[in-house]
Amino acid sequence: MPGGKHLRGVSAKEQRMYEHIKNQAQKSGRYGSRAKEVAARTVLKKHHLSGHSTGH
C-alpha cells in the first residue's frame, strides 16, 4: 500500500479496509492520535472472527 504500513497476516482487501478506516478517522478527527490503532484493531477483530488463521 502506498504510504501505509502493511498489517501482518491480512489480505489485500483487509489492508485496504484498514487504510480506509484510518483515513476516515483522521479526516473526521475521530479517535485523535489513536486512529491507526483503532483501525488496526477493527480489521484484526474482523479477520479473527471470520475464522482466518494467524497469517503465517
mmCIF entry with sequence, helices, sheets and N, C-alpha, C, O atoms, coordinates in Angstrom:
data_MODEL
# 
_entry.id   MODEL 
# 
_entity.id                         1 
_entity.type                       polymer 
_entity.pdbx_number_of_molecules   1 
# 
_entity_poly.entity_id                      1 
_entity_poly.type                           'polypeptide(L)' 
_entity_poly.nstd_linkage                   no 
_entity_poly.nstd_monomer                   no 
_entity_poly.pdbx_seq_one_letter_code       MPGGKHLRGVSAKEQRMYEHIKNQAQKSGRYGSRAKEVAARTVLKKHHLSGHSTGH 
_entity_poly.pdbx_seq_one_letter_code_can   MPGGKHLRGVSAKEQRMYEHIKNQAQKSGRYGSRAKEVAARTVLKKHHLSGHSTGH 
_entity_poly.pdbx_strand_id                 A 
# 
loop_
_entity_poly_seq.entity_id 
_entity_poly_seq.num 
_entity_poly_seq.mon_id 
_entity_poly_seq.hetero 
1 1  MET n 
1 2  PRO n 
1 3  GLY n 
1 4  GLY n 
1 5  LYS n 
1 6  HIS n 
1 7  LEU n 
1 8  ARG n 
1 9  GLY n 
1 10 VAL n 
1 11 SER n 
1 12 ALA n 
1 13 LYS n 
1 14 GLU n 
1 15 GLN n 
1 16 ARG n 
1 17 MET n 
1 18 TYR n 
1 19 GLU n 
1 20 HIS n 
1 21 ILE n 
1 22 LYS n 
1 23 ASN n 
1 24 GLN n 
1 25 ALA n 
1 26 GLN n 
1 27 LYS n 
1 28 SER n 
1 29 GLY n 
1 30 ARG n 
1 31 TYR n 
1 32 GLY n 
1 33 SER n 
1 34 ARG n 
1 35 ALA n 
1 36 LYS n 
1 37 GLU n 
1 38 VAL n 
1 39 ALA n 
1 40 ALA n 
1 41 ARG n 
1 42 THR n 
1 43 VAL n 
1 44 LEU n 
1 45 LYS n 
1 46 LYS n 
1 47 HIS n 
1 48 HIS n 
1 49 LEU n 
1 50 SER n 
1 51 GLY n 
1 52 HIS n 
1 53 SER n 
1 54 THR n 
1 55 GLY n 
1 56 HIS n 
# 
_struct_asym.id          A 
_struct_asym.entity_id   1 
# 
loop_
_struct_conf.conf_type_id 
_struct_conf.id 
_struct_conf.pdbx_PDB_helix_id 
_struct_conf.beg_label_comp_id 
_struct_conf.beg_label_asym_id 
_struct_conf.beg_label_seq_id 
_struct_conf.pdbx_beg_PDB_ins_code 
_struct_conf.end_label_comp_id 
_struct_conf.end_label_asym_id 
_struct_conf.end_label_seq_id 
_struct_conf.pdbx_end_PDB_ins_code 
_struct_conf.beg_auth_comp_id 
_struct_conf.beg_auth_asym_id 
_struct_conf.beg_auth_seq_id 
_struct_conf.end_auth_comp_id 
_struct_conf.end_auth_asym_id 
_struct_conf.end_auth_seq_id 
_struct_conf.pdbx_PDB_helix_class 
_struct_conf.details 
_struct_conf.pdbx_PDB_helix_length 
HELX_P HELX_P1 AA1 ALA A 12 ? SER A 28 ? ALA A 12 SER A 28 1 ? 17 
HELX_P HELX_P2 AA2 GLY A 32 ? ARG A 34 ? GLY A 32 ARG A 34 5 ? 3  
HELX_P HELX_P3 AA3 ALA A 35 ? LEU A 49 ? ALA A 35 LEU A 49 1 ? 15 
# 
_struct_conf_type.id          HELX_P 
_struct_conf_type.criteria    ? 
_struct_conf_type.reference   ? 
# 
loop_
_atom_site.group_PDB 
_atom_site.id 
_atom_site.type_symbol 
_atom_site.label_atom_id 
_atom_site.label_alt_id 
_atom_site.label_comp_id 
_atom_site.label_asym_id 
_atom_site.label_entity_id 
_atom_site.label_seq_id 
_atom_site.pdbx_PDB_ins_code 
_atom_site.Cartn_x 
_atom_site.Cartn_y 
_atom_site.Cartn_z 
_atom_site.occupancy 
_atom_site.B_iso_or_equiv 
_atom_site.pdbx_formal_charge 
_atom_site.auth_seq_id 
_atom_site.auth_comp_id 
_atom_site.auth_asym_id 
_atom_site.auth_atom_id 
_atom_site.pdbx_PDB_model_num 
ATOM 1   N N  . MET A 1 1  ? 0.830   -1.175  0.000  1.00 0.00 ? 1  MET A N  1 
ATOM 2   C CA . MET A 1 1  ? 0.000   0.000   0.000  1.00 0.00 ? 1  MET A CA 1 
ATOM 3   C C  . MET A 1 1  ? 0.876   1.239   0.000  1.00 0.00 ? 1  MET A C  1 
ATOM 4   O O  . MET A 1 1  ? 1.797   1.342   0.810  1.00 0.00 ? 1  MET A O  1 
ATOM 5   N N  . PRO A 1 2  ? 0.610   2.166   -0.877 1.00 0.00 ? 2  PRO A N  1 
ATOM 6   C CA . PRO A 1 2  ? 1.428   3.376   -0.925 1.00 0.00 ? 2  PRO A CA 1 
ATOM 7   C C  . PRO A 1 2  ? 1.292   4.198   0.348  1.00 0.00 ? 2  PRO A C  1 
ATOM 8   O O  . PRO A 1 2  ? 0.194   4.564   0.768  1.00 0.00 ? 2  PRO A O  1 
ATOM 9   N N  . GLY A 1 3  ? 2.430   4.472   0.940  1.00 0.00 ? 3  GLY A N  1 
ATOM 10  C CA . GLY A 1 3  ? 2.444   5.345   2.101  1.00 0.00 ? 3  GLY A CA 1 
ATOM 11  C C  . GLY A 1 3  ? 1.881   4.746   3.376  1.00 0.00 ? 3  GLY A C  1 
ATOM 12  O O  . GLY A 1 3  ? 1.733   5.449   4.375  1.00 0.00 ? 3  GLY A O  1 
ATOM 13  N N  . GLY A 1 4  ? 1.564   3.462   3.359  1.00 0.00 ? 4  GLY A N  1 
ATOM 14  C CA . GLY A 1 4  ? 0.972   2.862   4.540  1.00 0.00 ? 4  GLY A CA 1 
ATOM 15  C C  . GLY A 1 4  ? 1.759   1.652   5.007  1.00 0.00 ? 4  GLY A C  1 
ATOM 16  O O  . GLY A 1 4  ? 2.442   0.994   4.222  1.00 0.00 ? 4  GLY A O  1 
ATOM 17  N N  . LYS A 1 5  ? 1.655   1.376   6.273  1.00 0.00 ? 5  LYS A N  1 
ATOM 18  C CA . LYS A 1 5  ? 2.314   0.207   6.829  1.00 0.00 ? 5  LYS A CA 1 
ATOM 19  C C  . LYS A 1 5  ? 1.386   -0.989  6.661  1.00 0.00 ? 5  LYS A C  1 
ATOM 20  O O  . LYS A 1 5  ? 0.205   -0.916  6.998  1.00 0.00 ? 5  LYS A O  1 
ATOM 21  N N  . HIS A 1 6  ? 1.916   -2.078  6.144  1.00 0.00 ? 6  HIS A N  1 
ATOM 22  C CA . HIS A 1 6  ? 1.106   -3.268  5.923  1.00 0.00 ? 6  HIS A CA 1 
ATOM 23  C C  . HIS A 1 6  ? 0.922   -4.026  7.231  1.00 0.00 ? 6  HIS A C  1 
ATOM 24  O O  . HIS A 1 6  ? 1.887   -4.278  7.953  1.00 0.00 ? 6  HIS A O  1 
ATOM 25  N N  . LEU A 1 7  ? -0.314  -4.386  7.528  1.00 0.00 ? 7  LEU A N  1 
ATOM 26  C CA . LEU A 1 7  ? -0.592  -5.194  8.706  1.00 0.00 ? 7  LEU A CA 1 
ATOM 27  C C  . LEU A 1 7  ? -0.181  -6.634  8.416  1.00 0.00 ? 7  LEU A C  1 
ATOM 28  O O  . LEU A 1 7  ? -0.467  -7.161  7.341  1.00 0.00 ? 7  LEU A O  1 
ATOM 29  N N  . ARG A 1 8  ? 0.480   -7.257  9.360  1.00 0.00 ? 8  ARG A N  1 
ATOM 30  C CA . ARG A 1 8  ? 0.929   -8.634  9.167  1.00 0.00 ? 8  ARG A CA 1 
ATOM 31  C C  . ARG A 1 8  ? -0.246  -9.593  9.186  1.00 0.00 ? 8  ARG A C  1 
ATOM 32  O O  . ARG A 1 8  ? -1.126  -9.501  10.043 1.00 0.00 ? 8  ARG A O  1 
ATOM 33  N N  . GLY A 1 9  ? -0.253  -10.515 8.232  1.00 0.00 ? 9  GLY A N  1 
ATOM 34  C CA . GLY A 1 9  ? -1.215  -11.605 8.231  1.00 0.00 ? 9  GLY A CA 1 
ATOM 35  C C  . GLY A 1 9  ? -2.589  -11.277 7.701  1.00 0.00 ? 9  GLY A C  1 
ATOM 36  O O  . GLY A 1 9  ? -3.517  -12.061 7.898  1.00 0.00 ? 9  GLY A O  1 
ATOM 37  N N  . VAL A 1 10 ? -2.754  -10.166 7.045  1.00 0.00 ? 10 VAL A N  1 
ATOM 38  C CA . VAL A 1 10 ? -4.070  -9.835  6.496  1.00 0.00 ? 10 VAL A CA 1 
ATOM 39  C C  . VAL A 1 10 ? -3.994  -9.793  4.974  1.00 0.00 ? 10 VAL A C  1 
ATOM 40  O O  . VAL A 1 10 ? -2.925  -9.618  4.390  1.00 0.00 ? 10 VAL A O  1 
ATOM 41  N N  . SER A 1 11 ? -5.150  -9.957  4.353  1.00 0.00 ? 11 SER A N  1 
ATOM 42  C CA . SER A 1 11 ? -5.216  -9.947  2.899  1.00 0.00 ? 11 SER A CA 1 
ATOM 43  C C  . SER A 1 11 ? -5.151  -8.513  2.364  1.00 0.00 ? 11 SER A C  1 
ATOM 44  O O  . SER A 1 11 ? -5.196  -7.543  3.121  1.00 0.00 ? 11 SER A O  1 
ATOM 45  N N  . ALA A 1 12 ? -5.047  -8.413  1.070  1.00 0.00 ? 12 ALA A N  1 
ATOM 46  C CA . ALA A 1 12 ? -5.009  -7.093  0.436  1.00 0.00 ? 12 ALA A CA 1 
ATOM 47  C C  . ALA A 1 12 ? -6.321  -6.340  0.668  1.00 0.00 ? 12 ALA A C  1 
ATOM 48  O O  . ALA A 1 12 ? -6.324  -5.122  0.850  1.00 0.00 ? 12 ALA A O  1 
ATOM 49  N N  . LYS A 1 13 ? -7.431  -7.076  0.659  1.00 0.00 ? 13 LYS A N  1 
ATOM 50  C CA . LYS A 1 13 ? -8.732  -6.455  0.896  1.00 0.00 ? 13 LYS A CA 1 
ATOM 51  C C  . LYS A 1 13 ? -8.809  -5.899  2.321  1.00 0.00 ? 13 LYS A C  1 
ATOM 52  O O  . LYS A 1 13 ? -9.303  -4.792  2.537  1.00 0.00 ? 13 LYS A O  1 
ATOM 53  N N  . GLU A 1 14 ? -8.317  -6.674  3.284  1.00 0.00 ? 14 GLU A N  1 
ATOM 54  C CA . GLU A 1 14 ? -8.326  -6.215  4.662  1.00 0.00 ? 14 GLU A CA 1 
ATOM 55  C C  . GLU A 1 14 ? -7.368  -5.044  4.859  1.00 0.00 ? 14 GLU A C  1 
ATOM 56  O O  . GLU A 1 14 ? -7.622  -4.170  5.688  1.00 0.00 ? 14 GLU A O  1 
ATOM 57  N N  . GLN A 1 15 ? -6.279  -5.020  4.112  1.00 0.00 ? 15 GLN A N  1 
ATOM 58  C CA . GLN A 1 15 ? -5.346  -3.899  4.182  1.00 0.00 ? 15 GLN A CA 1 
ATOM 59  C C  . GLN A 1 15 ? -6.006  -2.625  3.650  1.00 0.00 ? 15 GLN A C  1 
ATOM 60  O O  . GLN A 1 15 ? -5.820  -1.545  4.212  1.00 0.00 ? 15 GLN A O  1 
ATOM 61  N N  . ARG A 1 16 ? -6.769  -2.753  2.579  1.00 0.00 ? 16 ARG A N  1 
ATOM 62  C CA . ARG A 1 16 ? -7.494  -1.593  2.044  1.00 0.00 ? 16 ARG A CA 1 
ATOM 63  C C  . ARG A 1 16 ? -8.533  -1.105  3.048  1.00 0.00 ? 16 ARG A C  1 
ATOM 64  O O  . ARG A 1 16 ? -8.747  0.099   3.193  1.00 0.00 ? 16 ARG A O  1 
ATOM 65  N N  . MET A 1 17 ? -9.181  -2.050  3.745  1.00 0.00 ? 17 MET A N  1 
ATOM 66  C CA . MET A 1 17 ? -10.152 -1.694  4.762  1.00 0.00 ? 17 MET A CA 1 
ATOM 67  C C  . MET A 1 17 ? -9.472  -0.904  5.884  1.00 0.00 ? 17 MET A C  1 
ATOM 68  O O  . MET A 1 17 ? -10.016 0.088   6.369  1.00 0.00 ? 17 MET A O  1 
ATOM 69  N N  . TYR A 1 18 ? -8.287  -1.347  6.291  1.00 0.00 ? 18 TYR A N  1 
ATOM 70  C CA . TYR A 1 18 ? -7.511  -0.659  7.322  1.00 0.00 ? 18 TYR A CA 1 
ATOM 71  C C  . TYR A 1 18 ? -7.212  0.775   6.889  1.00 0.00 ? 18 TYR A C  1 
ATOM 72  O O  . TYR A 1 18 ? -7.429  1.717   7.651  1.00 0.00 ? 18 TYR A O  1 
ATOM 73  N N  . GLU A 1 19 ? -6.716  0.935   5.665  1.00 0.00 ? 19 GLU A N  1 
ATOM 74  C CA . GLU A 1 19 ? -6.384  2.272   5.147  1.00 0.00 ? 19 GLU A CA 1 
ATOM 75  C C  . GLU A 1 19 ? -7.618  3.167   5.130  1.00 0.00 ? 19 GLU A C  1 
ATOM 76  O O  . GLU A 1 19 ? -7.545  4.340   5.494  1.00 0.00 ? 19 GLU A O  1 
ATOM 77  N N  . HIS A 1 20 ? -8.745  2.612   4.708  1.00 0.00 ? 20 HIS A N  1 
ATOM 78  C CA . HIS A 1 20 ? -9.974  3.394   4.615  1.00 0.00 ? 20 HIS A CA 1 
ATOM 79  C C  . HIS A 1 20 ? -10.444 3.841   6.002  1.00 0.00 ? 20 HIS A C  1 
ATOM 80  O O  . HIS A 1 20 ? -10.772 5.012   6.194  1.00 0.00 ? 20 HIS A O  1 
ATOM 81  N N  . ILE A 1 21 ? -10.479 2.932   6.956  1.00 0.00 ? 21 ILE A N  1 
ATOM 82  C CA . ILE A 1 21 ? -10.912 3.266   8.310  1.00 0.00 ? 21 ILE A CA 1 
ATOM 83  C C  . ILE A 1 21 ? -9.983  4.310   8.913  1.00 0.00 ? 21 ILE A C  1 
ATOM 84  O O  . ILE A 1 21 ? -10.438 5.281   9.517  1.00 0.00 ? 21 ILE A O  1 
ATOM 85  N N  . LYS A 1 22 ? -8.664  4.102   8.744  1.00 0.00 ? 22 LYS A N  1 
ATOM 86  C CA . LYS A 1 22 ? -7.670  5.031   9.289  1.00 0.00 ? 22 LYS A CA 1 
ATOM 87  C C  . LYS A 1 22 ? -7.833  6.427   8.691  1.00 0.00 ? 22 LYS A C  1 
ATOM 88  O O  . LYS A 1 22 ? -7.854  7.424   9.413  1.00 0.00 ? 22 LYS A O  1 
ATOM 89  N N  . ASN A 1 23 ? -7.947  6.487   7.370  1.00 0.00 ? 23 ASN A N  1 
ATOM 90  C CA . ASN A 1 23 ? -8.065  7.784   6.701  1.00 0.00 ? 23 ASN A CA 1 
ATOM 91  C C  . ASN A 1 23 ? -9.345  8.514   7.092  1.00 0.00 ? 23 ASN A C  1 
ATOM 92  O O  . ASN A 1 23 ? -9.321  9.723   7.318  1.00 0.00 ? 23 ASN A O  1 
ATOM 93  N N  . GLN A 1 24 ? -10.458 7.797   7.174  1.00 0.00 ? 24 GLN A N  1 
ATOM 94  C CA . GLN A 1 24 ? -11.724 8.426   7.545  1.00 0.00 ? 24 GLN A CA 1 
ATOM 95  C C  . GLN A 1 24 ? -11.692 8.917   8.995  1.00 0.00 ? 24 GLN A C  1 
ATOM 96  O O  . GLN A 1 24 ? -12.224 9.984   9.302  1.00 0.00 ? 24 GLN A O  1 
ATOM 97  N N  . ALA A 1 25 ? -11.072 8.142   9.883  1.00 0.00 ? 25 ALA A N  1 
ATOM 98  C CA . ALA A 1 25 ? -10.983 8.555   11.285 1.00 0.00 ? 25 ALA A CA 1 
ATOM 99  C C  . ALA A 1 25 ? -10.106 9.795   11.426 1.00 0.00 ? 25 ALA A C  1 
ATOM 100 O O  . ALA A 1 25 ? -10.432 10.701  12.193 1.00 0.00 ? 25 ALA A O  1 
ATOM 101 N N  . GLN A 1 26 ? -8.997  9.839   10.689 1.00 0.00 ? 26 GLN A N  1 
ATOM 102 C CA . GLN A 1 26 ? -8.113  11.002  10.754 1.00 0.00 ? 26 GLN A CA 1 
ATOM 103 C C  . GLN A 1 26 ? -8.781  12.224  10.135 1.00 0.00 ? 26 GLN A C  1 
ATOM 104 O O  . GLN A 1 26 ? -8.647  13.336  10.646 1.00 0.00 ? 26 GLN A O  1 
ATOM 105 N N  . LYS A 1 27 ? -9.495  12.017  9.043  1.00 0.00 ? 27 LYS A N  1 
ATOM 106 C CA . LYS A 1 27 ? -10.164 13.119  8.353  1.00 0.00 ? 27 LYS A CA 1 
ATOM 107 C C  . LYS A 1 27 ? -11.235 13.758  9.234  1.00 0.00 ? 27 LYS A C  1 
ATOM 108 O O  . LYS A 1 27 ? -11.382 14.980  9.251  1.00 0.00 ? 27 LYS A O  1 
ATOM 109 N N  . SER A 1 28 ? -11.980 12.934  9.963  1.00 0.00 ? 28 SER A N  1 
ATOM 110 C CA . SER A 1 28 ? -13.063 13.455  10.790 1.00 0.00 ? 28 SER A CA 1 
ATOM 111 C C  . SER A 1 28 ? -12.587 13.883  12.174 1.00 0.00 ? 28 SER A C  1 
ATOM 112 O O  . SER A 1 28 ? -13.342 14.486  12.936 1.00 0.00 ? 28 SER A O  1 
ATOM 113 N N  . GLY A 1 29 ? -11.320 13.567  12.498 1.00 0.00 ? 29 GLY A N  1 
ATOM 114 C CA . GLY A 1 29 ? -10.792 13.933  13.800 1.00 0.00 ? 29 GLY A CA 1 
ATOM 115 C C  . GLY A 1 29 ? -11.204 12.974  14.904 1.00 0.00 ? 29 GLY A C  1 
ATOM 116 O O  . GLY A 1 29 ? -10.990 13.243  16.086 1.00 0.00 ? 29 GLY A O  1 
ATOM 117 N N  . ARG A 1 30 ? -11.784 11.878  14.517 1.00 0.00 ? 30 ARG A N  1 
ATOM 118 C CA . ARG A 1 30 ? -12.257 10.896  15.484 1.00 0.00 ? 30 ARG A CA 1 
ATOM 119 C C  . ARG A 1 30 ? -11.077 10.092  16.023 1.00 0.00 ? 30 ARG A C  1 
ATOM 120 O O  . ARG A 1 30 ? -10.162 9.763   15.269 1.00 0.00 ? 30 ARG A O  1 
ATOM 121 N N  . TYR A 1 31 ? -11.086 9.779   17.291 1.00 0.00 ? 31 TYR A N  1 
ATOM 122 C CA . TYR A 1 31 ? -10.072 8.989   17.982 1.00 0.00 ? 31 TYR A CA 1 
ATOM 123 C C  . TYR A 1 31 ? -8.745  9.710   18.170 1.00 0.00 ? 31 TYR A C  1 
ATOM 124 O O  . TYR A 1 31 ? -7.842  9.158   18.798 1.00 0.00 ? 31 TYR A O  1 
ATOM 125 N N  . GLY A 1 32 ? -8.599  10.895  17.660 1.00 0.00 ? 32 GLY A N  1 
ATOM 126 C CA . GLY A 1 32 ? -7.367  11.656  17.856 1.00 0.00 ? 32 GLY A CA 1 
ATOM 127 C C  . GLY A 1 32 ? -6.152  10.924  17.315 1.00 0.00 ? 32 GLY A C  1 
ATOM 128 O O  . GLY A 1 32 ? -6.132  10.508  16.157 1.00 0.00 ? 32 GLY A O  1 
ATOM 129 N N  . SER A 1 33 ? -5.143  10.768  18.156 1.00 0.00 ? 33 SER A N  1 
ATOM 130 C CA . SER A 1 33 ? -3.899  10.133  17.713 1.00 0.00 ? 33 SER A CA 1 
ATOM 131 C C  . SER A 1 33 ? -4.002  8.608   17.685 1.00 0.00 ? 33 SER A C  1 
ATOM 132 O O  . SER A 1 33 ? -3.050  7.934   17.293 1.00 0.00 ? 33 SER A O  1 
ATOM 133 N N  . ARG A 1 34 ? -5.149  8.057   18.097 1.00 0.00 ? 34 ARG A N  1 
ATOM 134 C CA . ARG A 1 34 ? -5.322  6.605   18.138 1.00 0.00 ? 34 ARG A CA 1 
ATOM 135 C C  . ARG A 1 34 ? -5.969  6.051   16.874 1.00 0.00 ? 34 ARG A C  1 
ATOM 136 O O  . ARG A 1 34 ? -6.362  4.884   16.867 1.00 0.00 ? 34 ARG A O  1 
ATOM 137 N N  . ALA A 1 35 ? -6.097  6.829   15.810 1.00 0.00 ? 35 ALA A N  1 
ATOM 138 C CA . ALA A 1 35 ? -6.799  6.403   14.600 1.00 0.00 ? 35 ALA A CA 1 
ATOM 139 C C  . ALA A 1 35 ? -6.183  5.131   14.006 1.00 0.00 ? 35 ALA A C  1 
ATOM 140 O O  . ALA A 1 35 ? -6.911  4.227   13.595 1.00 0.00 ? 35 ALA A O  1 
ATOM 141 N N  . LYS A 1 36 ? -4.856  5.056   13.959 1.00 0.00 ? 36 LYS A N  1 
ATOM 142 C CA . LYS A 1 36 ? -4.201  3.874   13.401 1.00 0.00 ? 36 LYS A CA 1 
ATOM 143 C C  . LYS A 1 36 ? -4.482  2.640   14.248 1.00 0.00 ? 36 LYS A C  1 
ATOM 144 O O  . LYS A 1 36 ? -4.763  1.561   13.726 1.00 0.00 ? 36 LYS A O  1 
ATOM 145 N N  . GLU A 1 37 ? -4.403  2.817   15.558 1.00 0.00 ? 37 GLU A N  1 
ATOM 146 C CA . GLU A 1 37 ? -4.630  1.691   16.470 1.00 0.00 ? 37 GLU A CA 1 
ATOM 147 C C  . GLU A 1 37 ? -6.061  1.165   16.350 1.00 0.00 ? 37 GLU A C  1 
ATOM 148 O O  . GLU A 1 37 ? -6.280  -0.045  16.286 1.00 0.00 ? 37 GLU A O  1 
ATOM 149 N N  . VAL A 1 38 ? -7.019  2.068   16.320 1.00 0.00 ? 38 VAL A N  1 
ATOM 150 C CA . VAL A 1 38 ? -8.423  1.675   16.227 1.00 0.00 ? 38 VAL A CA 1 
ATOM 151 C C  . VAL A 1 38 ? -8.690  0.971   14.899 1.00 0.00 ? 38 VAL A C  1 
ATOM 152 O O  . VAL A 1 38 ? -9.399  -0.034  14.859 1.00 0.00 ? 38 VAL A O  1 
ATOM 153 N N  . ALA A 1 39 ? -8.126  1.495   13.818 1.00 0.00 ? 39 ALA A N  1 
ATOM 154 C CA . ALA A 1 39 ? -8.310  0.873   12.505 1.00 0.00 ? 39 ALA A CA 1 
ATOM 155 C C  . ALA A 1 39 ? -7.705  -0.527  12.492 1.00 0.00 ? 39 ALA A C  1 
ATOM 156 O O  . ALA A 1 39 ? -8.327  -1.461  11.985 1.00 0.00 ? 39 ALA A O  1 
ATOM 157 N N  . ALA A 1 40 ? -6.511  -0.684  13.037 1.00 0.00 ? 40 ALA A N  1 
ATOM 158 C CA . ALA A 1 40 ? -5.858  -1.994  13.066 1.00 0.00 ? 40 ALA A CA 1 
ATOM 159 C C  . ALA A 1 40 ? -6.651  -2.979  13.915 1.00 0.00 ? 40 ALA A C  1 
ATOM 160 O O  . ALA A 1 40 ? -6.849  -4.126  13.513 1.00 0.00 ? 40 ALA A O  1 
ATOM 161 N N  . ARG A 1 41 ? -7.103  -2.543  15.080 1.00 0.00 ? 41 ARG A N  1 
ATOM 162 C CA . ARG A 1 41 ? -7.879  -3.434  15.951 1.00 0.00 ? 41 ARG A CA 1 
ATOM 163 C C  . ARG A 1 41 ? -9.187  -3.849  15.293 1.00 0.00 ? 41 ARG A C  1 
ATOM 164 O O  . ARG A 1 41 ? -9.604  -5.000  15.427 1.00 0.00 ? 41 ARG A O  1 
ATOM 165 N N  . THR A 1 42 ? -9.837  -2.939  14.590 1.00 0.00 ? 42 THR A N  1 
ATOM 166 C CA . THR A 1 42 ? -11.094 -3.241  13.908 1.00 0.00 ? 42 THR A CA 1 
ATOM 167 C C  . THR A 1 42 ? -10.884 -4.297  12.837 1.00 0.00 ? 42 THR A C  1 
ATOM 168 O O  . THR A 1 42 ? -11.640 -5.265  12.756 1.00 0.00 ? 42 THR A O  1 
ATOM 169 N N  . VAL A 1 43 ? -9.855  -4.113  12.010 1.00 0.00 ? 43 VAL A N  1 
ATOM 170 C CA . VAL A 1 43 ? -9.588  -5.048  10.925 1.00 0.00 ? 43 VAL A CA 1 
ATOM 171 C C  . VAL A 1 43 ? -9.164  -6.408  11.469 1.00 0.00 ? 43 VAL A C  1 
ATOM 172 O O  . VAL A 1 43 ? -9.613  -7.441  10.973 1.00 0.00 ? 43 VAL A O  1 
ATOM 173 N N  . LEU A 1 44 ? -8.307  -6.415  12.479 1.00 0.00 ? 44 LEU A N  1 
ATOM 174 C CA . LEU A 1 44 ? -7.849  -7.690  13.036 1.00 0.00 ? 44 LEU A CA 1 
ATOM 175 C C  . LEU A 1 44 ? -8.977  -8.424  13.748 1.00 0.00 ? 44 LEU A C  1 
ATOM 176 O O  . LEU A 1 44 ? -9.019  -9.654  13.726 1.00 0.00 ? 44 LEU A O  1 
ATOM 177 N N  . LYS A 1 45 ? -9.879  -7.704  14.371 1.00 0.00 ? 45 LYS A N  1 
ATOM 178 C CA . LYS A 1 45 ? -11.025 -8.346  15.012 1.00 0.00 ? 45 LYS A CA 1 
ATOM 179 C C  . LYS A 1 45 ? -11.892 -9.035  13.958 1.00 0.00 ? 45 LYS A C  1 
ATOM 180 O O  . LYS A 1 45 ? -12.299 -10.183 14.133 1.00 0.00 ? 45 LYS A O  1 
ATOM 181 N N  . LYS A 1 46 ? -12.169 -8.328  12.865 1.00 0.00 ? 46 LYS A N  1 
ATOM 182 C CA . LYS A 1 46 ? -12.956 -8.905  11.774 1.00 0.00 ? 46 LYS A CA 1 
ATOM 183 C C  . LYS A 1 46 ? -12.225 -10.100 11.166 1.00 0.00 ? 46 LYS A C  1 
ATOM 184 O O  . LYS A 1 46 ? -12.845 -11.106 10.822 1.00 0.00 ? 46 LYS A O  1 
ATOM 185 N N  . HIS A 1 47 ? -10.912 -9.985  11.038 1.00 0.00 ? 47 HIS A N  1 
ATOM 186 C CA . HIS A 1 47 ? -10.086 -11.051 10.481 1.00 0.00 ? 47 HIS A CA 1 
ATOM 187 C C  . HIS A 1 47 ? -10.206 -12.318 11.331 1.00 0.00 ? 47 HIS A C  1 
ATOM 188 O O  . HIS A 1 47 ? -10.406 -13.409 10.797 1.00 0.00 ? 47 HIS A O  1 
ATOM 189 N N  . HIS A 1 48 ? -10.087 -12.175 12.636 1.00 0.00 ? 48 HIS A N  1 
ATOM 190 C CA . HIS A 1 48 ? -10.146 -13.330 13.533 1.00 0.00 ? 48 HIS A CA 1 
ATOM 191 C C  . HIS A 1 48 ? -11.555 -13.908 13.632 1.00 0.00 ? 48 HIS A C  1 
ATOM 192 O O  . HIS A 1 48 ? -11.716 -15.126 13.700 1.00 0.00 ? 48 HIS A O  1 
ATOM 193 N N  . LEU A 1 49 ? -12.566 -13.063 13.642 1.00 0.00 ? 49 LEU A N  1 
ATOM 194 C CA . LEU A 1 49 ? -13.941 -13.545 13.733 1.00 0.00 ? 49 LEU A CA 1 
ATOM 195 C C  . LEU A 1 49 ? -14.373 -14.304 12.490 1.00 0.00 ? 49 LEU A C  1 
ATOM 196 O O  . LEU A 1 49 ? -15.257 -15.158 12.563 1.00 0.00 ? 49 LEU A O  1 
ATOM 197 N N  . SER A 1 50 ? -13.765 -14.006 11.356 1.00 0.00 ? 50 SER A N  1 
ATOM 198 C CA . SER A 1 50 ? -14.132 -14.705 10.130 1.00 0.00 ? 50 SER A CA 1 
ATOM 199 C C  . SER A 1 50 ? -13.417 -16.050 10.000 1.00 0.00 ? 50 SER A C  1 
ATOM 200 O O  . SER A 1 50 ? -13.585 -16.751 9.002  1.00 0.00 ? 50 SER A O  1 
ATOM 201 N N  . GLY A 1 51 ? -12.616 -16.408 11.013 1.00 0.00 ? 51 GLY A N  1 
ATOM 202 C CA . GLY A 1 51 ? -12.019 -17.733 11.039 1.00 0.00 ? 51 GLY A CA 1 
ATOM 203 C C  . GLY A 1 51 ? -10.686 -17.857 10.335 1.00 0.00 ? 51 GLY A C  1 
ATOM 204 O O  . GLY A 1 51 ? -10.239 -18.972 10.067 1.00 0.00 ? 51 GLY A O  1 
ATOM 205 N N  . HIS A 1 52 ? -10.046 -16.763 10.033 1.00 0.00 ? 52 HIS A N  1 
ATOM 206 C CA . HIS A 1 52 ? -8.745  -16.826 9.368  1.00 0.00 ? 52 HIS A CA 1 
ATOM 207 C C  . HIS A 1 52 ? -7.673  -17.247 10.366 1.00 0.00 ? 52 HIS A C  1 
ATOM 208 O O  . HIS A 1 52 ? -7.803  -17.044 11.573 1.00 0.00 ? 52 HIS A O  1 
ATOM 209 N N  . SER A 1 53 ? -6.631  -17.830 9.835  1.00 0.00 ? 53 SER A N  1 
ATOM 210 C CA . SER A 1 53 ? -5.519  -18.227 10.704 1.00 0.00 ? 53 SER A CA 1 
ATOM 211 C C  . SER A 1 53 ? -4.703  -17.010 11.101 1.00 0.00 ? 53 SER A C  1 
ATOM 212 O O  . SER A 1 53 ? -5.051  -15.882 10.753 1.00 0.00 ? 53 SER A O  1 
ATOM 213 N N  . THR A 1 54 ? -3.616  -17.236 11.833 1.00 0.00 ? 54 THR A N  1 
ATOM 214 C CA . THR A 1 54 ? -2.803  -16.134 12.320 1.00 0.00 ? 54 THR A CA 1 
ATOM 215 C C  . THR A 1 54 ? -1.985  -15.475 11.226 1.00 0.00 ? 54 THR A C  1 
ATOM 216 O O  . THR A 1 54 ? -1.383  -14.429 11.467 1.00 0.00 ? 54 THR A O  1 
ATOM 217 N N  . GLY A 1 55 ? -1.942  -16.049 10.037 1.00 0.00 ? 55 GLY A N  1 
ATOM 218 C CA . GLY A 1 55 ? -1.272  -15.401 8.915  1.00 0.00 ? 55 GLY A CA 1 
ATOM 219 C C  . GLY A 1 55 ? 0.144   -15.849 8.652  1.00 0.00 ? 55 GLY A C  1 
ATOM 220 O O  . GLY A 1 55 ? 0.894   -15.133 7.989  1.00 0.00 ? 55 GLY A O  1 
ATOM 221 N N  . HIS A 1 56 ? 0.532   -16.987 9.138  1.00 0.00 ? 56 HIS A N  1 
ATOM 222 C CA . HIS A 1 56 ? 1.882   -17.479 8.864  1.00 0.00 ? 56 HIS A CA 1 
ATOM 223 C C  . HIS A 1 56 ? 1.931   -18.262 7.598  1.00 0.00 ? 56 HIS A C  1 
ATOM 224 O O  . HIS A 1 56 ? 2.994   -18.751 7.216  1.00 0.00 ? 56 HIS A O  1 
# 
